[in-house]
Amino acid sequence: MDNAAIEEMFSSLGPVTIKRMFGGKGIYCDGSILALEVGGDILLKADAETAAEFEAAGSVRWSYAGKGKPVAMPYWSIPDEAFDDPDEMARWVRLAYEAALRARK
């Protein structure tokens, strides 16, 4: 996904910073990482407070192949309905931002 499309997706938060990392991109707001772009997909940060909400919406948790077993990361796919509704997208992006802020503490 190109940077302009990513910036538009996160526009409800204000400006975001996009940095290349691990063959993908890290998406930051106010210095906190709130999402990743991996293989063209955007993955939003979740935590103990929000992971169940992502799971209930049909999102999939991202993992990668570690040494002999998958390693689950705190990033989840965006629920399908958010792609058709800017207000819904803004809600999920906000949840990711709030999880990123909690992670900083």
Secondary structure as UniProt FT lines:
FT   HELIX           3..9
FT   HELIX           11..13
FT   STRAND          17..21
FT   TURN            22..23
FT   STRAND          24..29
FT   TURN            30..31
FT   STRAND          32..38
FT   TURN            39..40
FT   STRAND          41..45
FT   TURN            48..50
FT   HELIX           51..56
FT   TURN            57..58
FT   STRAND          61..65
FT   STRAND          70..77
FT   HELIX           80..84
FT   HELIX           86..104
//
